[in-house]
């Protein structure tokens, strides 16, 4: 996907005026990637589709303006940075790897993006002091859904939302996460399935509403979350 093709896709989202900002993000990530292994995708054309466009797909589910959003396991800053560029929400990008957070801070500082802050911490530990603080949680390519929900839902306000960005097995993961949804206070309210235009890769983004408070015993320690999933 070249720049013009990305701009055409962004036009559907009314974001074609942001294409230059996304190009700067692409250049920054791939430049840092030469020193640190941030992403396996090193080709610019693939990056536009599989990192930039893919990160913007949650806009099909909701508007992030005026919302307090946390991106859990943001990695190199995806989907948080593209969504922050596209929106007027307040974004917290969370990752346990400090070098990834450092490169995000560099980009945010250079472009003076004022609606992003970063945190280097494990999500289940961060939840102890930021419980039910966020309107929206989002995670891309982070753990199976039942594990992800225990990590993420405690951070979300009652009545808030969580978006799990998944691949083609997303619907199967919903079936496996039925008990976790019930126990943690979540309910699937919408599933958005998209086939990316060039790679034909399938993306299934799952919108979950937090319909009741998560019991205080969650999240457990990470080893228990993984070894004894709900």
Phi, psi and omega in degrees: 000117178274180185298319180296320179292322175297318180299322178296318177295321180293334179299325178296331180263004183059042181235016184297339178285352181262002188300323181293324176295320178293326177294322177295321177296315177304310183298318181296311183297316181289330176292313179294328182297339177290336179259323181236146180276088181268323183210147178282347183269111186246350180272129184301317184293319177292324182298318181301320182278311191275345179244310183283298183299316179302318181295337183270354183301329177301343176295344173287343183258328181196163172266134182264359180302138176063021178245150175266115192240139173240129176259110187268125183069049188293339179063240179281002179113023184236130012269002190302313182295311177302320180292324178292322176296324185276347192229172176246025175279175177253115190251131169251123180256117188246130174205147182278347182264112188296323183295331176289318177296321180299319181287329174295316179300322178297314180295314181299319180292315182296322182265000180054048176278111190263006179249024180231132166232159184236153177220130173258103182192163172280139186299320183292333176279320179299328182296336182295331181247000182226033184297133176050044182263337192252147176285324184220136169245149180214145178211136182241122177056046179236107172058168173289158189298319182296324176288315182300321181295321179292327178287320191266318188297328177299339180278348189261139177296151170299130186091354177274190188224153173230133178246117176261117181267114189234166174269203188295344180265014183302319181292325176296322180294328177298316178300318182289339185259011183303316180293320179297318178301313181296316184289325187264353176093025181251156177217127177289125181244344178200144175235124179248114180254127183227140170256121181296143195292331184254314182281340186062021175285142182267134175239131177240110179256128190248121178263121183242130176262139176272105188267348175204163182296144175283131177308143188294343179287351177251146000282148174281180173297151187301321181298326178285322178301317184281317186278335179228064183296148180294000000 
